[in-house]
């Protein structure tokens, strides 16, 4: 699978995960989001994406959903920390969708 961004072809896995994490960009995130049935990335989407990327940068692993909810609660309050909220933005949730759009590695056991 491939994505075309700024006249460059980016390699994605068969399931749409970024092959080379260094190639991630916000423009690529927009393209991956479209393939995940997210027509537009709002400020709320970007808050989740940036928070997920910060967690990965600081910890070297993607956040588990419960830990991520706690971080979102600390940063943005109760209204934006539940799994229901994450699913309202990313149809298949944090692990399968938000992390993919954020250009993070596919978690073990995730299809």
Phi and psi in radians as a Rosetta constraint file:
Dihedral C 1 N 2 CA 2 C 2 CIRCULARHARMONIC -2.431 0.35
Dihedral N 2 CA 2 C 2 N 3 CIRCULARHARMONIC 2.775 0.35
Dihedral C 2 N 3 CA 3 C 3 CIRCULARHARMONIC -2.286 0.35
Dihedral N 3 CA 3 C 3 N 4 CIRCULARHARMONIC 2.422 0.35
Dihedral C 3 N 4 CA 4 C 4 CIRCULARHARMONIC -1.774 0.35
Dihedral N 4 CA 4 C 4 N 5 CIRCULARHARMONIC 2.119 0.35
Dihedral C 4 N 5 CA 5 C 5 CIRCULARHARMONIC -2.399 0.35
Dihedral N 5 CA 5 C 5 N 6 CIRCULARHARMONIC 2.145 0.35
Dihedral C 5 N 6 CA 6 C 6 CIRCULARHARMONIC 0.876 0.35
Dihedral N 6 CA 6 C 6 N 7 CIRCULARHARMONIC 0.880 0.35
Dihedral C 6 N 7 CA 7 C 7 CIRCULARHARMONIC 1.078 0.35
Dihedral N 7 CA 7 C 7 N 8 CIRCULARHARMONIC 0.384 0.35
Dihedral C 7 N 8 CA 8 C 8 CIRCULARHARMONIC -2.185 0.35
Dihedral N 8 CA 8 C 8 N 9 CIRCULARHARMONIC 2.442 0.35
Dihedral C 8 N 9 CA 9 C 9 CIRCULARHARMONIC -1.663 0.35
Dihedral N 9 CA 9 C 9 N 10 CIRCULARHARMONIC 2.156 0.35
Dihedral C 9 N 10 CA 10 C 10 CIRCULARHARMONIC -1.864 0.35
Dihedral N 10 CA 10 C 10 N 11 CIRCULARHARMONIC 2.272 0.35
Dihedral C 10 N 11 CA 11 C 11 CIRCULARHARMONIC -1.425 0.35
Dihedral N 11 CA 11 C 11 N 12 CIRCULARHARMONIC 2.289 0.35
Dihedral C 11 N 12 CA 12 C 12 CIRCULARHARMONIC -2.127 0.35
Dihedral N 12 CA 12 C 12 N 13 CIRCULARHARMONIC 2.701 0.35
Dihedral C 12 N 13 CA 13 C 13 CIRCULARHARMONIC -1.187 0.35
Dihedral N 13 CA 13 C 13 N 14 CIRCULARHARMONIC 3.003 0.35
Dihedral C 13 N 14 CA 14 C 14 CIRCULARHARMONIC -0.998 0.35
Dihedral N 14 CA 14 C 14 N 15 CIRCULARHARMONIC -0.555 0.35
Dihedral C 14 N 15 CA 15 C 15 CIRCULARHARMONIC -1.579 0.35
Dihedral N 15 CA 15 C 15 N 16 CIRCULARHARMONIC 0.029 0.35
Dihedral C 15 N 16 CA 16 C 16 CIRCULARHARMONIC 1.678 0.35
Dihedral N 16 CA 16 C 16 N 17 CIRCULARHARMONIC 0.160 0.35
Dihedral C 16 N 17 CA 17 C 17 CIRCULARHARMONIC -1.466 0.35
Dihedral N 17 CA 17 C 17 N 18 CIRCULARHARMONIC 2.501 0.35
Dihedral C 17 N 18 CA 18 C 18 CIRCULARHARMONIC -1.122 0.35
Dihedral N 18 CA 18 C 18 N 19 CIRCULARHARMONIC 2.247 0.35
Dihedral C 18 N 19 CA 19 C 19 CIRCULARHARMONIC -1.338 0.35
Dihedral N 19 CA 19 C 19 N 20 CIRCULARHARMONIC -0.797 0.35
Dihedral C 19 N 20 CA 20 C 20 CIRCULARHARMONIC -1.970 0.35
Dihedral N 20 CA 20 C 20 N 21 CIRCULARHARMONIC 1.848 0.35
Dihedral C 20 N 21 CA 21 C 21 CIRCULARHARMONIC -1.037 0.35
Dihedral N 21 CA 21 C 21 N 22 CIRCULARHARMONIC -0.441 0.35
Dihedral C 21 N 22 CA 22 C 22 CIRCULARHARMONIC -1.223 0.35
Dihedral N 22 CA 22 C 22 N 23 CIRCULARHARMONIC -0.236 0.35
Dihedral C 22 N 23 CA 23 C 23 CIRCULARHARMONIC -1.541 0.35
Dihedral N 23 CA 23 C 23 N 24 CIRCULARHARMONIC -0.019 0.35
Dihedral C 23 N 24 CA 24 C 24 CIRCULARHARMONIC -1.130 0.35
Dihedral N 24 CA 24 C 24 N 25 CIRCULARHARMONIC 2.499 0.35
Dihedral C 24 N 25 CA 25 C 25 CIRCULARHARMONIC -2.628 0.35
Dihedral N 25 CA 25 C 25 N 26 CIRCULARHARMONIC 2.896 0.35
Dihedral C 25 N 26 CA 26 C 26 CIRCULARHARMONIC -1.118 0.35
Dihedral N 26 CA 26 C 26 N 27 CIRCULARHARMONIC -0.607 0.35
Dihedral C 26 N 27 CA 27 C 27 CIRCULARHARMONIC -1.123 0.35
Dihedral N 27 CA 27 C 27 N 28 CIRCULARHARMONIC -0.684 0.35
Dihedral C 27 N 28 CA 28 C 28 CIRCULARHARMONIC -1.152 0.35
Dihedral N 28 CA 28 C 28 N 29 CIRCULARHARMONIC -0.682 0.35
Dihedral C 28 N 29 CA 29 C 29 CIRCULARHARMONIC -0.997 0.35
Dihedral N 29 CA 29 C 29 N 30 CIRCULARHARMONIC -0.712 0.35
Dihedral C 29 N 30 CA 30 C 30 CIRCULARHARMONIC -1.073 0.35
Dihedral N 30 CA 30 C 30 N 31 CIRCULARHARMONIC -0.747 0.35
Dihedral C 30 N 31 CA 31 C 31 CIRCULARHARMONIC -1.181 0.35
Dihedral N 31 CA 31 C 31 N 32 CIRCULARHARMONIC -0.753 0.35
Dihedral C 31 N 32 CA 32 C 32 CIRCULARHARMONIC -1.112 0.35
Dihedral N 32 CA 32 C 32 N 33 CIRCULARHARMONIC -0.711 0.35
Dihedral C 32 N 33 CA 33 C 33 CIRCULARHARMONIC -1.025 0.35
Dihedral N 33 CA 33 C 33 N 34 CIRCULARHARMONIC -0.750 0.35
Dihedral C 33 N 34 CA 34 C 34 CIRCULARHARMONIC -1.024 0.35
Dihedral N 34 CA 34 C 34 N 35 CIRCULARHARMONIC -0.701 0.35
Dihedral C 34 N 35 CA 35 C 35 CIRCULARHARMONIC -1.237 0.35
Dihedral N 35 CA 35 C 35 N 36 CIRCULARHARMONIC -0.264 0.35
Dihedral C 35 N 36 CA 36 C 36 CIRCULARHARMONIC -1.753 0.35
Dihedral N 36 CA 36 C 36 N 37 CIRCULARHARMONIC 0.309 0.35
Dihedral C 36 N 37 CA 37 C 37 CIRCULARHARMONIC 1.155 0.35
Dihedral N 37 CA 37 C 37 N 38 CIRCULARHARMONIC 0.586 0.35
Dihedral C 37 N 38 CA 38 C 38 CIRCULARHARMONIC -2.024 0.35
Dihedral N 38 CA 38 C 38 N 39 CIRCULARHARMONIC 1.757 0.35
Dihedral C 38 N 39 CA 39 C 39 CIRCULARHARMONIC -1.200 0.35
Dihedral N 39 CA 39 C 39 N 40 CIRCULARHARMONIC -0.463 0.35
Dihedral C 39 N 40 CA 40 C 40 CIRCULARHARMONIC -2.558 0.35
Dihedral N 40 CA 40 C 40 N 41 CIRCULARHARMONIC 2.435 0.35
Dihedral C 40 N 41 CA 41 C 41 CIRCULARHARMONIC -1.682 0.35
Dihedral N 41 CA 41 C 41 N 42 CIRCULARHARMONIC 2.015 0.35
Dihedral C 41 N 42 CA 42 C 42 CIRCULARHARMONIC -1.525 0.35
Dihedral N 42 CA 42 C 42 N 43 CIRCULARHARMONIC 3.066 0.35
Dihedral C 42 N 43 CA 43 C 43 CIRCULARHARMONIC -1.007 0.35
Dihedral N 43 CA 43 C 43 N 44 CIRCULARHARMONIC -0.630 0.35
Dihedral C 43 N 44 CA 44 C 44 CIRCULARHARMONIC -1.139 0.35
Dihedral N 44 CA 44 C 44 N 45 CIRCULARHARMONIC -0.705 0.35
Dihedral C 44 N 45 CA 45 C 45 CIRCULARHARMONIC -1.049 0.35
Dihedral N 45 CA 45 C 45 N 46 CIRCULARHARMONIC -0.817 0.35
Dihedral C 45 N 46 CA 46 C 46 CIRCULARHARMONIC -1.103 0.35
Dihedral N 46 CA 46 C 46 N 47 CIRCULARHARMONIC -0.590 0.35
Dihedral C 46 N 47 CA 47 C 47 CIRCULARHARMONIC -1.072 0.35
Dihedral N 47 CA 47 C 47 N 48 CIRCULARHARMONIC -0.746 0.35
Dihedral C 47 N 48 CA 48 C 48 CIRCULARHARMONIC -1.166 0.35
Dihedral N 48 CA 48 C 48 N 49 CIRCULARHARMONIC -0.807 0.35
Dihedral C 48 N 49 CA 49 C 49 CIRCULARHARMONIC -1.048 0.35
Dihedral N 49 CA 49 C 49 N 50 CIRCULARHARMONIC -0.862 0.35
Dihedral C 49 N 50 CA 50 C 50 CIRCULARHARMONIC -1.130 0.35
Dihedral N 50 CA 50 C 50 N 51 CIRCULARHARMONIC -0.664 0.35
Dihedral C 50 N 51 CA 51 C 51 CIRCULARHARMONIC -1.152 0.35
Dihedral N 51 CA 51 C 51 N 52 CIRCULARHARMONIC -0.735 0.35
Dihedral C 51 N 52 CA 52 C 52 CIRCULARHARMONIC -1.109 0.35
Dihedral N 52 CA 52 C 52 N 53 CIRCULARHARMONIC -0.732 0.35
Dihedral C 52 N 53 CA 53 C 53 CIRCULARHARMONIC -1.165 0.35
Dihedral N 53 CA 53 C 53 N 54 CIRCULARHARMONIC -0.694 0.35
Dihedral C 53 N 54 CA 54 C 54 CIRCULARHARMONIC -1.072 0.35
Dihedral N 54 CA 54 C 54 N 55 CIRCULARHARMONIC -0.780 0.35
Dihedral C 54 N 55 CA 55 C 55 CIRCULARHARMONIC -1.052 0.35
Dihedral N 55 CA 55 C 55 N 56 CIRCULARHARMONIC -0.802 0.35
Dihedral C 55 N 56 CA 56 C 56 CIRCULARHARMONIC -1.095 0.35
Dihedral N 56 CA 56 C 56 N 57 CIRCULARHARMONIC -0.773 0.35
Dihedral C 56 N 57 CA 57 C 57 CIRCULARHARMONIC -1.040 0.35
Dihedral N 57 CA 57 C 57 N 58 CIRCULARHARMONIC -0.730 0.35
Dihedral C 57 N 58 CA 58 C 58 CIRCULARHARMONIC -1.387 0.35
Dihedral N 58 CA 58 C 58 N 59 CIRCULARHARMONIC -0.460 0.35
Dihedral C 58 N 59 CA 59 C 59 CIRCULARHARMONIC -2.077 0.35
Dihedral N 59 CA 59 C 59 N 60 CIRCULARHARMONIC -0.235 0.35
Dihedral C 59 N 60 CA 60 C 60 CIRCULARHARMONIC 1.323 0.35
Dihedral N 60 CA 60 C 60 N 61 CIRCULARHARMONIC 0.093 0.35
Dihedral C 60 N 61 CA 61 C 61 CIRCULARHARMONIC -2.456 0.35
Dihedral N 61 CA 61 C 61 N 62 CIRCULARHARMONIC 2.788 0.35
Dihedral C 61 N 62 CA 62 C 62 CIRCULARHARMONIC -1.341 0.35
Dihedral N 62 CA 62 C 62 N 63 CIRCULARHARMONIC 2.634 0.35
Dihedral C 62 N 63 CA 63 C 63 CIRCULARHARMONIC -1.295 0.35
Dihedral N 63 CA 63 C 63 N 64 CIRCULARHARMONIC 2.444 0.35
Dihedral C 63 N 64 CA 64 C 64 CIRCULARHARMONIC -1.256 0.35
Dihedral N 64 CA 64 C 64 N 65 CIRCULARHARMONIC 2.630 0.35
Dihedral C 64 N 65 CA 65 C 65 CIRCULARHARMONIC -0.932 0.35
Dihedral N 65 CA 65 C 65 N 66 CIRCULARHARMONIC -0.736 0.35
Dihedral C 65 N 66 CA 66 C 66 CIRCULARHARMONIC -1.140 0.35
Dihedral N 66 CA 66 C 66 N 67 CIRCULARHARMONIC -0.780 0.35
Dihedral C 66 N 67 CA 67 C 67 CIRCULARHARMONIC -1.102 0.35
Dihedral N 67 CA 67 C 67 N 68 CIRCULARHARMONIC -0.697 0.35
Dihedral C 67 N 68 CA 68 C 68 CIRCULARHARMONIC -1.132 0.35
Dihedral N 68 CA 68 C 68 N 69 CIRCULARHARMONIC -0.707 0.35
Dihedral C 68 N 69 CA 69 C 69 CIRCULARHARMONIC -1.045 0.35
Dihedral N 69 CA 69 C 69 N 70 CIRCULARHARMONIC -0.706 0.35
Dihedral C 69 N 70 CA 70 C 70 CIRCULARHARMONIC -1.111 0.35
Dihedral N 70 CA 70 C 70 N 71 CIRCULARHARMONIC -0.739 0.35
Dihedral C 70 N 71 CA 71 C 71 CIRCULARHARMONIC -1.115 0.35
Dihedral N 71 CA 71 C 71 N 72 CIRCULARHARMONIC -0.790 0.35
Dihedral C 71 N 72 CA 72 C 72 CIRCULARHARMONIC -1.071 0.35
Dihedral N 72 CA 72 C 72 N 73 CIRCULARHARMONIC -0.678 0.35
Dihedral C 72 N 73 CA 73 C 73 CIRCULARHARMONIC -1.109 0.35
Dihedral N 73 CA 73 C 73 N 74 CIRCULARHARMONIC -0.751 0.35
Dihedral C 73 N 74 CA 74 C 74 CIRCULARHARMONIC -1.110 0.35
Dihedral N 74 CA 74 C 74 N 75 CIRCULARHARMONIC -0.720 0.35
Dihedral C 74 N 75 CA 75 C 75 CIRCULARHARMONIC -1.416 0.35
Dihedral N 75 CA 75 C 75 N 76 CIRCULARHARMONIC -0.675 0.35
Dihedral C 75 N 76 CA 76 C 76 CIRCULARHARMONIC -2.199 0.35
Dihedral N 76 CA 76 C 76 N 77 CIRCULARHARMONIC -0.058 0.35
Dihedral C 76 N 77 CA 77 C 77 CIRCULARHARMONIC 1.607 0.35
Dihedral N 77 CA 77 C 77 N 78 CIRCULARHARMONIC 3.043 0.35
Dihedral C 77 N 78 CA 78 C 78 CIRCULARHARMONIC -1.029 0.35
Dihedral N 78 CA 78 C 78 N 79 CIRCULARHARMONIC -0.664 0.35
Dihedral C 78 N 79 CA 79 C 79 CIRCULARHARMONIC -1.090 0.35
Dihedral N 79 CA 79 C 79 N 80 CIRCULARHARMONIC -0.403 0.35
Dihedral C 79 N 80 CA 80 C 80 CIRCULARHARMONIC -2.094 0.35
Dihedral N 80 CA 80 C 80 N 81 CIRCULARHARMONIC 0.505 0.35
Dihedral C 80 N 81 CA 81 C 81 CIRCULARHARMONIC -2.118 0.35
Dihedral N 81 CA 81 C 81 N 82 CIRCULARHARMONIC -0.165 0.35
Dihedral C 81 N 82 CA 82 C 82 CIRCULARHARMONIC -1.424 0.35
Dihedral N 82 CA 82 C 82 N 83 CIRCULARHARMONIC 2.790 0.35
Dihedral C 82 N 83 CA 83 C 83 CIRCULARHARMONIC -1.108 0.35
Dihedral N 83 CA 83 C 83 N 84 CIRCULARHARMONIC -0.599 0.35
Dihedral C 83 N 84 CA 84 C 84 CIRCULARHARMONIC -1.046 0.35
Dihedral N 84 CA 84 C 84 N 85 CIRCULARHARMONIC -0.718 0.35
Dihedral C 84 N 85 CA 85 C 85 CIRCULARHARMONIC -1.111 0.35
Dihedral N 85 CA 85 C 85 N 86 CIRCULARHARMONIC -0.821 0.35
Dihedral C 85 N 86 CA 86 C 86 CIRCULARHARMONIC -1.028 0.35
Dihedral N 86 CA 86 C 86 N 87 CIRCULARHARMONIC -0.790 0.35
Dihedral C 86 N 87 CA 87 C 87 CIRCULARHARMONIC -1.145 0.35
Dihedral N 87 CA 87 C 87 N 88 CIRCULARHARMONIC -0.496 0.35
Dihedral C 87 N 88 CA 88 C 88 CIRCULARHARMONIC -1.173 0.35
Dihedral N 88 CA 88 C 88 N 89 CIRCULARHARMONIC -0.455 0.35
Dihedral C 88 N 89 CA 89 C 89 CIRCULARHARMONIC -1.650 0.35
Dihedral N 89 CA 89 C 89 N 90 CIRCULARHARMONIC -0.703 0.35
Dihedral C 89 N 90 CA 90 C 90 CIRCULARHARMONIC -2.126 0.35
Dihedral N 90 CA 90 C 90 N 91 CIRCULARHARMONIC 1.820 0.35
Dihedral C 90 N 91 CA 91 C 91 CIRCULARHARMONIC -0.904 0.35
Dihedral N 91 CA 91 C 91 N 92 CIRCULARHARMONIC -0.537 0.35
Dihedral C 91 N 92 CA 92 C 92 CIRCULARHARMONIC -1.923 0.35
Dihedral N 92 CA 92 C 92 N 93 CIRCULARHARMONIC 0.339 0.35
Dihedral C 92 N 93 CA 93 C 93 CIRCULARHARMONIC 1.522 0.35
Dihedral N 93 CA 93 C 93 N 94 CIRCULARHARMONIC -3.027 0.35
Dihedral C 93 N 94 CA 94 C 94 CIRCULARHARMONIC -1.138 0.35
Dihedral N 94 CA 94 C 94 N 95 CIRCULARHARMONIC -0.916 0.35
Dihedral C 94 N 95 CA 95 C 95 CIRCULARHARMONIC -1.145 0.35
Dihedral N 95 CA 95 C 95 N 96 CIRCULARHARMONIC -0.895 0.35
Dihedral C 95 N 96 CA 96 C 96 CIRCULARHARMONIC -1.504 0.35
Dihedral N 96 CA 96 C 96 N 97 CIRCULARHARMONIC -0.380 0.35
Dihedral C 96 N 97 CA 97 C 97 CIRCULARHARMONIC -2.087 0.35
Dihedral N 97 CA 97 C 97 N 98 CIRCULARHARMONIC -1.013 0.35
Dihedral C 97 N 98 CA 98 C 98 CIRCULARHARMONIC -1.067 0.35
Dihedral N 98 CA 98 C 98 N 99 CIRCULARHARMONIC -0.752 0.35
Dihedral C 98 N 99 CA 99 C 99 CIRCULARHARMONIC -1.131 0.35
Dihedral N 99 CA 99 C 99 N 100 CIRCULARHARMONIC -0.637 0.35
Dihedral C 99 N 100 CA 100 C 100 CIRCULARHARMONIC -1.126 0.35
Dihedral N 100 CA 100 C 100 N 101 CIRCULARHARMONIC -0.825 0.35
Dihedral C 100 N 101 CA 101 C 101 CIRCULARHARMONIC -1.114 0.35
Dihedral N 101 CA 101 C 101 N 102 CIRCULARHARMONIC -0.603 0.35
Dihedral C 101 N 102 CA 102 C 102 CIRCULARHARMONIC -1.323 0.35
Dihedral N 102 CA 102 C 102 N 103 CIRCULARHARMONIC -0.051 0.35
Dihedral C 102 N 103 CA 103 C 103 CIRCULARHARMONIC 1.279 0.35
Dihedral N 103 CA 103 C 103 N 104 CIRCULARHARMONIC 0.485 0.35
Dihedral C 103 N 104 CA 104 C 104 CIRCULARHARMONIC -1.639 0.35
Dihedral N 104 CA 104 C 104 N 105 CIRCULARHARMONIC 2.832 0.35
Dihedral C 104 N 105 CA 105 C 105 CIRCULARHARMONIC -1.197 0.35
Dihedral N 105 CA 105 C 105 N 106 CIRCULARHARMONIC 2.657 0.35
Dihedral C 105 N 106 CA 106 C 106 CIRCULARHARMONIC -1.178 0.35
Dihedral N 106 CA 106 C 106 N 107 CIRCULARHARMONIC 2.137 0.35
Dihedral C 106 N 107 CA 107 C 107 CIRCULARHARMONIC -1.109 0.35
Dihedral N 107 CA 107 C 107 N 108 CIRCULARHARMONIC 2.609 0.35
Dihedral C 107 N 108 CA 108 C 108 CIRCULARHARMONIC -1.003 0.35
Dihedral N 108 CA 108 C 108 N 109 CIRCULARHARMONIC 2.415 0.35
Dihedral C 108 N 109 CA 109 C 109 CIRCULARHARMONIC 1.423 0.35
Dihedral N 109 CA 109 C 109 N 110 CIRCULARHARMONIC 0.027 0.35
Dihedral C 109 N 110 CA 110 C 110 CIRCULARHARMONIC -1.730 0.35
Dihedral N 110 CA 110 C 110 N 111 CIRCULARHARMONIC 2.330 0.35
